[in-house]
Every structure is written in structure tokens, then in C-alpha cells.
Amino acid sequence: MRYFPAMRTIGVLLLPGTRVFDFAVVNEVWSVDRTPHEVGPFEVRLCGPAKRPVELHPAGSVTPSHGLTGLTGCDLVVVLGRADPRADVPATVRVALRAVHAEGVTVAALCSGAFTLAAAGLLDGRRATTHWALLDELASAYPTTTVERDVLYTEHDGLLTSAGVVGGLDLCLHLVRRDLGIRVANTLARRLVMPAVRQGGQAQYVDAPVPARPDRGDIATTIDWALSALSDPIGVPELAARTQMSPRAFHRAFVAAVGDTPGRWLLLQRLRLAQLLLETTPLSVERVATRSGLGTPANLRRRMRAEFGTTPSTYRRTFAS
């Protein structure tokens, strides 16, 4: 993970057939004044090839506030999904997207917006995802793109793509967390009444026969217990014992319910707690390592560098309250 200047100016690309849900997601995250809750302020530029009303899908229209030149100087450019993912992308739009990416601007596509990035040539040789129902079409139309099929979002060379519909909200929260810190992202997630980080990939939402599995309530109760005991020396064996399952049965049930392995999930919860402690407390790195259950400063540094590409001290300087 790289660190970027805090997002303050957001450019939103509007094209005919833009999905109204994607448009609403971006505005809910960045256009609502939440400065009393220490989120923002942000400037949102609605940019289109012309300052004429753009029809939204399935209903409504919006008039851009800026032309394509408004994308220049933004900290983030968001490309929204369209009802027809293969609809024409004007040459001026393709040029503008390539230009802002070349300038080092982060460019994120929600849902079928990945097709717009691909049409601009920005996904050649890069990883991307989209709505699960469009994955095969994206892979067929743009064979030089590495299509990730079971993730909620991807990030590669300053280009981000998301899974369908609500996956766009996951991506937006990821961007807030990446650039403004976990405390701000958690505050925003609470205001949106959603998890700060949704577990698992989008394969869990694909139509498929539902396999027999243990009661997920056992897993939920175990998760609640684990989150209250992260500083304790608990591991996967303790989690399995809590559910009164064998380790193998617990592993299967946990992956089915959460979408991630129990060991990976436990590590990520400890790292997120460490991030929060680094942001909001003056605790030493040694105490943060202990409180988050990561044991030693050396292990905390190793885990943070592997997961986030930074050290505890650098993270604290970047995001401390």
C-alpha cells in the first residue's frame, strides 16, 4: 500500500447511462457535510464531456458542473458504472482518463465502470474486477486485463475497481481508510450504518446451491468473543474450541460464513486494532503490539510492513489524531 495526499477534491465522471446507485454512493460518501464528525470537507466536481444534462439509469438526470478539464487537479477521479458497460466511451474521455492517471491521480471505477477504464487502455496488463455477472464479459473483451473474480475491489498502479453495486461502497470506504485513516473511515461507516470492512469476496453473492453448513450463529458468537479478546493469546484452536467443532469443521464453517480463513481474519482484526491505537492513543509501539495481540514490536512492524507497506511509526505520523 502506498500513502497518498489526503483526498480533498473528488472528480466524478458522468457519461450517458450512468447508474443512479453509483452516483448516489459517491455523493453519500463525499458530498454530505460531515465536518461536525471530523469527516471532510471535500469538493466534488461533476465532470462530463459537455455541460448538458446526463441521463441516469434507471431514472433521472444530472447536469455536470465541470467539463472534462475539471478532472485535472483532483486528488481522486471516480468512474461510475453504466447500464450498458460496453457503451461508447468518447475519445475525449479516454484521453482525459489517461492524462489524469499519468499525472499520478488515483482513478477508481465502481462496478461496470471498469469497462470504461479498460476502453481507455488503463487496464492493459493490470488487475481489475467488476460485478460478478460481468466478469466473463470483461475478460473476453479485454484479454490483457487480469480479472480478479472473488474480491470486493482491486488496487493496481493507482487504478481501483470494485465489484457490483454495494461493492462500490466498499471501495469508497477503502479509499477513505487508505488516505484519511481507520478512525475517519470507522466514523463514516457508522454514519452509513455498514461495516467499516466487509469480509470475504463477491463469490459469496453468486447464485449457487447452498451447501449444508453448521449454524452460522456459532460463528457469529465466536467472532464477538474474539473481538473482545484480541490482546489475549488466542489462535485458531481456541476459536474452534469455542464453537465446540473440530478444527477442520470450524475452518470450513468459518470460510463459508465469513469468506476468509480464521487465521487471516484474526490477523486482520489485530492489525486494525493496532492501526486504531496508533491513530488515537499515545501508547508506545511496544504497548500497541501487546494490546493488539501481535506480541512484540518486531512482529507488529513485520506484519504492518507486509500488509500496509509501512511501519508503525510512519503510520502514526501520517494518521495520528
The 8 nearest C-alpha neighbors of each residue, nearest first, counted from 0:
[[1, 307, 308, 2, 306, 309, 177, 154],
 [2, 0, 3, 308, 307, 309, 177, 157],
 [3, 1, 0, 178, 4, 177, 317, 309],
 [2, 4, 178, 5, 1, 6, 177, 105],
 [5, 3, 6, 178, 2, 74, 7, 179],
 [6, 4, 178, 179, 7, 3, 74, 175],
 [7, 5, 74, 8, 4, 75, 178, 9],
 [6, 8, 41, 42, 5, 74, 9, 40],
 [9, 7, 42, 73, 74, 41, 43, 6],
 [8, 10, 43, 75, 73, 76, 42, 44],
 [9, 11, 76, 44, 70, 73, 43, 77],
 [12, 10, 77, 45, 46, 76, 44, 78],
 [11, 13, 46, 78, 47, 77, 45, 10],
 [14, 12, 47, 46, 11, 17, 45, 15],
 [13, 15, 17, 16, 47, 53, 12, 81],
 [16, 14, 54, 53, 17, 55, 13, 81],
 [15, 17, 55, 81, 56, 82, 54, 18],
 [18, 16, 81, 55, 15, 14, 56, 80],
 [19, 17, 56, 81, 20, 21, 80, 55],
 [18, 20, 22, 21, 56, 55, 23, 17],
 [21, 19, 23, 22, 18, 24, 164, 56],
 [22, 20, 24, 23, 19, 18, 79, 25],
 [21, 23, 19, 20, 25, 24, 26, 18],
 [22, 24, 20, 26, 21, 25, 27, 19],
 [25, 23, 21, 27, 26, 22, 20, 168],
 [26, 24, 28, 27, 22, 23, 29, 21],
 [25, 27, 30, 23, 29, 28, 24, 22],
 [26, 28, 24, 25, 31, 29, 23, 30],
 [27, 29, 25, 26, 30, 24, 31, 171],
 [28, 30, 26, 27, 31, 25, 41, 43],
 [31, 29, 26, 27, 28, 32, 43, 41],
 [32, 30, 27, 29, 33, 26, 28, 40],
 [33, 31, 34, 30, 40, 39, 38, 29],
 [32, 34, 38, 36, 35, 31, 39, 37],
 [33, 35, 37, 38, 36, 39, 32, 40],
 [36, 34, 33, 37, 38, 32, 39, 40],
 [35, 37, 34, 33, 38, 186, 187, 39],
 [38, 36, 34, 35, 39, 33, 183, 186],
 [39, 37, 34, 33, 36, 183, 40, 187],
 [40, 38, 41, 34, 33, 37, 32, 7],
 [39, 41, 34, 38, 32, 42, 7, 33],
 [42, 40, 7, 39, 8, 29, 43, 30],
 [41, 43, 8, 9, 7, 44, 40, 30],
 [42, 44, 9, 10, 8, 41, 30, 45],
 [45, 43, 10, 46, 11, 9, 64, 65],
 [46, 44, 63, 11, 64, 65, 10, 12],
 [47, 45, 65, 12, 66, 63, 67, 11],
 [46, 48, 13, 66, 49, 67, 63, 12],
 [47, 49, 67, 66, 92, 50, 46, 91],
 [50, 48, 47, 51, 66, 63, 67, 65],
 [49, 51, 63, 62, 66, 47, 65, 64],
 [50, 52, 49, 62, 53, 63, 47, 61],
 [53, 51, 62, 61, 60, 54, 50, 63],
 [52, 54, 60, 61, 15, 62, 51, 55],
 [55, 53, 60, 15, 16, 59, 52, 56],
 [54, 56, 17, 60, 16, 59, 58, 19],
 [57, 55, 18, 58, 16, 19, 17, 82],
 [56, 58, 55, 19, 18, 59, 82, 16],
 [59, 57, 56, 55, 60, 19, 54, 18],
 [60, 58, 55, 54, 61, 56, 57, 19],
 [59, 61, 54, 55, 53, 52, 62, 58],
 [60, 62, 52, 53, 63, 54, 59, 55],
 [61, 63, 52, 51, 53, 50, 64, 60],
 [64, 62, 45, 46, 50, 65, 47, 61],
 [63, 65, 45, 46, 44, 62, 50, 66],
 [66, 64, 46, 69, 63, 45, 44, 47],
 [65, 67, 47, 46, 68, 69, 48, 49],
 [66, 68, 69, 46, 47, 48, 70, 65],
 [69, 67, 70, 66, 71, 65, 95, 46],
 [68, 70, 67, 65, 71, 66, 46, 44],
 [71, 69, 68, 10, 73, 67, 72, 76],
 [72, 70, 69, 68, 73, 99, 67, 98],
 [71, 73, 70, 74, 69, 8, 104, 99],
 [74, 72, 8, 75, 71, 9, 70, 10],
 [75, 73, 6, 8, 104, 9, 7, 72],
 [74, 76, 105, 9, 73, 106, 104, 10],
 [75, 77, 10, 106, 11, 9, 107, 105],
 [76, 78, 107, 11, 108, 106, 10, 12],
 [79, 77, 108, 12, 112, 107, 11, 109],
 [78, 80, 112, 109, 21, 108, 77, 17],
 [81, 79, 112, 111, 110, 109, 18, 17],
 [80, 82, 17, 18, 16, 83, 84, 111],
 [81, 83, 16, 18, 84, 56, 17, 80],
 [82, 84, 81, 86, 85, 16, 111, 80],
 [83, 85, 81, 111, 86, 114, 82, 112],
 [86, 84, 83, 87, 114, 115, 88, 81],
 [87, 85, 83, 84, 88, 81, 82, 16],
 [88, 86, 89, 85, 118, 115, 84, 90],
 [87, 89, 86, 90, 92, 115, 93, 118],
 [90, 88, 92, 91, 87, 93, 48, 94],
 [89, 91, 93, 92, 94, 88, 119, 95],
 [92, 90, 94, 89, 93, 95, 48, 67],
 [93, 91, 95, 89, 90, 94, 96, 88],
 [92, 94, 119, 90, 96, 95, 91, 97],
 [93, 95, 91, 97, 92, 96, 98, 90],
 [96, 94, 92, 98, 93, 97, 91, 99],
 [97, 95, 93, 98, 99, 94, 92, 100],
 [96, 98, 94, 100, 95, 99, 101, 93],
 [97, 99, 95, 101, 96, 100, 94, 102],
 [100, 98, 102, 101, 96, 104, 97, 71],
 [99, 101, 104, 103, 97, 102, 98, 96],
 [102, 100, 98, 103, 99, 97, 104, 96],
 [101, 103, 99, 100, 104, 98, 97, 71],
 [102, 104, 100, 101, 105, 99, 157, 74],
 [105, 103, 100, 99, 102, 74, 75, 106],
 [104, 106, 75, 157, 158, 76, 103, 107],
 [107, 105, 76, 158, 77, 75, 104, 159],
 [106, 108, 159, 77, 160, 158, 78, 76],
 [109, 107, 78, 160, 112, 113, 77, 79],
 [108, 110, 167, 161, 112, 79, 80, 160],
 [109, 111, 163, 129, 162, 161, 80, 112],
 [112, 110, 80, 113, 84, 129, 114, 81],
 [113, 111, 80, 108, 79, 115, 109, 114],
 [114, 112, 111, 116, 115, 108, 160, 117],
 [113, 115, 117, 112, 116, 111, 84, 118],
 [116, 114, 118, 112, 113, 117, 119, 88],
 [117, 115, 119, 113, 114, 118, 121, 122],
 [116, 118, 114, 122, 120, 119, 115, 121],
 [119, 117, 115, 120, 116, 114, 88, 93],
 [118, 120, 93, 116, 117, 121, 115, 97],
 [121, 119, 117, 118, 122, 123, 116, 97],
 [120, 122, 116, 119, 117, 123, 97, 118],
 [121, 123, 117, 125, 120, 144, 124, 116],
 [124, 122, 144, 143, 125, 121, 120, 117],
 [123, 125, 144, 143, 122, 145, 126, 121],
 [124, 126, 122, 144, 123, 145, 155, 127],
 [127, 125, 145, 146, 144, 155, 147, 153],
 [128, 126, 146, 160, 153, 147, 145, 125],
 [127, 129, 147, 146, 160, 161, 162, 148],
 [130, 128, 162, 110, 161, 111, 163, 134],
 [129, 163, 131, 162, 133, 132, 110, 134],
 [130, 132, 134, 133, 129, 162, 163, 201],
 [131, 133, 130, 134, 135, 205, 129, 136],
 [134, 132, 136, 130, 131, 135, 137, 129],
 [135, 133, 137, 131, 136, 132, 129, 138],
 [136, 134, 138, 137, 133, 139, 132, 131],
 [135, 137, 139, 133, 134, 138, 140, 132],
 [138, 136, 134, 140, 135, 139, 141, 133],
 [137, 139, 135, 142, 141, 136, 140, 146],
 [140, 138, 136, 137, 141, 142, 135, 134],
 [139, 141, 137, 138, 136, 142, 135, 114],
 [142, 140, 138, 143, 139, 144, 137, 117],
 [143, 141, 138, 144, 139, 140, 145, 137],
 [144, 142, 123, 124, 141, 145, 125, 122],
 [145, 143, 123, 124, 142, 125, 122, 141],
 [146, 144, 126, 125, 127, 147, 143, 124],
 [145, 147, 127, 128, 126, 144, 138, 148],
 [148, 146, 128, 127, 149, 145, 150, 126],
 [147, 149, 150, 146, 128, 134, 131, 202],
 [150, 148, 200, 202, 201, 147, 151, 199],
 [151, 149, 200, 152, 201, 148, 147, 162],
 [150, 152, 162, 200, 166, 161, 201, 149],
 [151, 153, 161, 160, 150, 162, 170, 128],
 [154, 152, 160, 159, 127, 161, 128, 155],
 [153, 155, 159, 158, 157, 160, 156, 152],
 [156, 154, 158, 157, 126, 159, 125, 153],
 [157, 155, 158, 154, 125, 159, 105, 126],
 [156, 158, 105, 155, 106, 159, 154, 104],
 [159, 157, 106, 155, 156, 154, 107, 105],
 [160, 158, 107, 154, 153, 108, 106, 155],
 [161, 159, 108, 153, 152, 127, 107, 128],
 [162, 160, 152, 109, 110, 167, 129, 166],
 [163, 161, 129, 130, 166, 151, 110, 152],
 [162, 164, 130, 110, 166, 129, 165, 161],
 [163, 165, 166, 167, 110, 162, 21, 20],
 [166, 164, 167, 168, 163, 169, 162, 24],
 [167, 165, 162, 169, 163, 168, 164, 151],
 [168, 166, 109, 170, 165, 169, 161, 164],
 [167, 169, 171, 165, 170, 166, 172, 24],
 [170, 168, 166, 172, 167, 171, 173, 165],
 [169, 171, 173, 167, 168, 172, 152, 161],
 [172, 170, 168, 174, 173, 169, 167, 175],
 [173, 171, 175, 169, 174, 170, 176, 184],
 [172, 174, 170, 176, 171, 175, 177, 169],
 [175, 173, 177, 171, 172, 176, 178, 170],
 [174, 176, 172, 179, 178, 173, 177, 184],
 [177, 175, 180, 184, 181, 173, 174, 179],
 [178, 176, 174, 175, 180, 173, 179, 2],
 [177, 179, 5, 175, 176, 180, 3, 174],
 [180, 178, 175, 176, 5, 177, 183, 318],
 [181, 179, 176, 182, 318, 183, 177, 178],
 [180, 182, 176, 184, 183, 185, 275, 274],
 [183, 181, 185, 184, 180, 186, 275, 278],
 [182, 184, 186, 185, 181, 180, 187, 38],
 [185, 183, 176, 181, 187, 186, 182, 175],
 [184, 186, 188, 182, 187, 183, 195, 181],
 [187, 185, 183, 189, 184, 188, 182, 190],
 [186, 188, 190, 184, 189, 185, 183, 191],
 [189, 187, 191, 185, 195, 190, 193, 186],
 [188, 190, 192, 186, 191, 187, 185, 193],
 [189, 191, 187, 188, 192, 186, 193, 185],
 [192, 190, 188, 189, 193, 187, 27, 28],
 [193, 191, 189, 190, 188, 194, 187, 195],
 [192, 194, 188, 191, 189, 195, 190, 197],
 [195, 193, 196, 197, 188, 192, 189, 185],
 [194, 196, 188, 185, 193, 184, 197, 172],
 [195, 197, 194, 198, 169, 173, 172, 193],
 [198, 196, 194, 195, 199, 169, 193, 151],
 [197, 199, 257, 258, 196, 259, 200, 264],
 [258, 200, 198, 259, 257, 197, 201, 150],
 [201, 199, 150, 149, 151, 202, 258, 203],
 [200, 202, 149, 203, 204, 150, 151, 162],
 [203, 201, 149, 204, 205, 200, 148, 131],
 [202, 204, 201, 205, 200, 258, 199, 255],
 [205, 203, 202, 201, 206, 131, 200, 207],
 [206, 204, 202, 203, 207, 131, 201, 132],
 [207, 205, 204, 208, 203, 202, 209, 132],
 [208, 206, 205, 209, 204, 203, 210, 202],
 [207, 209, 210, 206, 211, 205, 203, 204],
 [208, 210, 207, 211, 212, 206, 255, 203],
 [211, 209, 212, 208, 207, 255, 213, 252],
 [210, 212, 209, 213, 214, 208, 252, 255],
 [213, 211, 210, 252, 214, 255, 215, 251],
 [214, 212, 252, 215, 211, 217, 248, 216],
 [213, 215, 216, 217, 212, 218, 252, 256],
 [216, 214, 218, 217, 213, 256, 219, 252],
 [215, 217, 219, 214, 218, 220, 221, 213],
 [218, 216, 215, 220, 219, 242, 214, 221],
 [217, 219, 221, 215, 216, 220, 222, 253],
 [220, 218, 216, 222, 221, 217, 215, 223],
 [221, 219, 223, 217, 222, 218, 216, 224],
 [220, 222, 224, 218, 219, 223, 225, 217],
 [221, 223, 225, 219, 224, 220, 218, 226],
 [224, 222, 220, 226, 221, 225, 219, 227],
 [223, 225, 221, 227, 222, 226, 220, 228],
 [224, 226, 228, 222, 227, 223, 229, 221],
 [227, 225, 223, 228, 224, 229, 222, 268],
 [228, 226, 224, 225, 229, 223, 230, 222],
 [227, 229, 225, 231, 226, 230, 224, 233],
 [230, 228, 292, 231, 226, 291, 225, 227],
 [231, 229, 292, 290, 291, 228, 289, 232],
 [230, 232, 229, 228, 233, 292, 290, 291],
 [233, 231, 230, 292, 234, 229, 228, 294],
 [234, 232, 231, 237, 235, 229, 238, 228],
 [235, 233, 237, 236, 238, 232, 262, 265],
 [234, 236, 238, 237, 262, 239, 261, 233],
 [237, 235, 239, 238, 234, 240, 246, 233],
 [238, 236, 240, 235, 239, 234, 233, 241],
 [237, 239, 235, 241, 236, 240, 234, 221],
 [240, 238, 236, 241, 242, 237, 246, 249],
 [241, 239, 243, 237, 242, 238, 236, 244],
 [240, 242, 238, 239, 243, 237, 221, 244],
 [241, 243, 239, 240, 244, 217, 221, 238],
 [244, 242, 240, 241, 239, 245, 249, 238],
 [245, 243, 242, 249, 239, 248, 240, 246],
 [244, 246, 248, 247, 249, 239, 243, 240],
 [247, 245, 249, 239, 248, 250, 244, 236],
 [246, 248, 250, 249, 245, 251, 244, 239],
 [249, 247, 251, 245, 250, 246, 244, 252],
 [248, 250, 252, 246, 247, 251, 239, 244],
 [251, 249, 247, 253, 248, 252, 246, 254],
 [252, 250, 248, 254, 249, 253, 255, 247],
 [251, 253, 249, 255, 250, 254, 256, 213],
 [254, 252, 256, 250, 255, 251, 257, 249],
 [253, 255, 258, 259, 257, 260, 251, 256],
 [256, 254, 252, 253, 258, 257, 251, 212],
 [255, 257, 253, 254, 258, 252, 215, 218],
 [258, 256, 254, 259, 253, 198, 255, 199],
 [199, 257, 259, 254, 255, 256, 198, 200],
 [260, 258, 254, 199, 257, 264, 261, 263],
 [259, 261, 263, 254, 262, 264, 253, 250],
 [260, 262, 264, 263, 265, 235, 253, 259],
 [263, 261, 265, 264, 260, 235, 266, 234],
 [264, 262, 266, 260, 265, 261, 267, 259],
 [263, 265, 261, 267, 262, 266, 260, 259],
 [266, 264, 262, 268, 263, 267, 261, 269],
 [265, 267, 263, 269, 264, 268, 270, 262],
 [266, 268, 270, 264, 269, 265, 271, 263],
 [269, 267, 271, 265, 270, 266, 272, 264],
 [270, 268, 272, 291, 266, 267, 271, 273],
 [269, 271, 273, 267, 272, 268, 274, 266],
 [272, 270, 274, 268, 273, 269, 267, 275],
 [271, 273, 269, 275, 270, 274, 291, 276],
 [274, 272, 270, 276, 271, 275, 291, 287],
 [275, 273, 271, 277, 272, 276, 270, 278],
 [274, 276, 272, 278, 273, 277, 279, 271],
 [277, 275, 273, 279, 280, 278, 274, 272],
 [278, 276, 274, 315, 275, 279, 280, 273],
 [279, 277, 319, 275, 276, 318, 315, 320],
 [278, 280, 276, 320, 277, 275, 319, 281],
 [281, 279, 276, 282, 277, 278, 275, 319],
 [282, 280, 283, 279, 277, 276, 278, 319],
 [283, 281, 280, 286, 287, 284, 277, 276],
 [282, 284, 286, 285, 287, 281, 277, 288],
 [283, 285, 287, 286, 296, 288, 282, 311],
 [284, 286, 296, 288, 283, 287, 295, 289],
 [287, 285, 289, 283, 288, 284, 282, 290],
 [288, 286, 284, 290, 289, 285, 273, 291],
 [287, 289, 293, 285, 294, 286, 291, 295],
 [288, 290, 294, 286, 292, 287, 291, 293],
 [291, 289, 230, 287, 292, 288, 286, 229],
 [292, 290, 230, 269, 288, 273, 289, 293],
 [291, 293, 230, 289, 229, 294, 290, 231],
 [294, 292, 288, 291, 299, 289, 295, 298],
 [293, 295, 289, 288, 292, 298, 296, 299],
 [294, 296, 298, 297, 288, 293, 299, 285],
 [297, 295, 299, 285, 298, 288, 284, 300],
 [296, 298, 300, 295, 299, 301, 294, 302],
 [297, 299, 301, 295, 300, 296, 302, 293],
 [300, 298, 296, 302, 297, 301, 288, 293],
 [301, 299, 297, 303, 298, 310, 302, 304],
 [302, 300, 298, 304, 299, 303, 297, 305],
 [301, 303, 305, 299, 304, 300, 298, 306],
 [304, 302, 306, 300, 307, 305, 301, 299],
 [303, 305, 308, 309, 301, 307, 302, 306],
 [304, 306, 302, 303, 308, 307, 301, 309],
 [307, 305, 303, 304, 302, 308, 0, 309],
 [308, 306, 0, 303, 304, 309, 305, 1],
 [307, 309, 304, 0, 305, 306, 303, 1],
 [308, 310, 304, 307, 303, 313, 314, 311],
 [309, 311, 313, 312, 300, 304, 303, 314],
 [312, 310, 314, 313, 315, 300, 309, 303],
 [313, 311, 315, 314, 310, 316, 284, 277],
 [314, 312, 316, 310, 315, 311, 317, 309],
 [313, 315, 311, 317, 312, 316, 310, 318],
 [314, 316, 319, 312, 277, 318, 317, 313],
 [317, 315, 313, 314, 318, 319, 312, 278],
 [318, 316, 314, 315, 319, 313, 180, 278],
 [317, 319, 315, 278, 180, 316, 314, 320],
 [320, 318, 278, 315, 316, 279, 317, 277],
 [319, 279, 278, 318, 280, 182, 315, 277]]
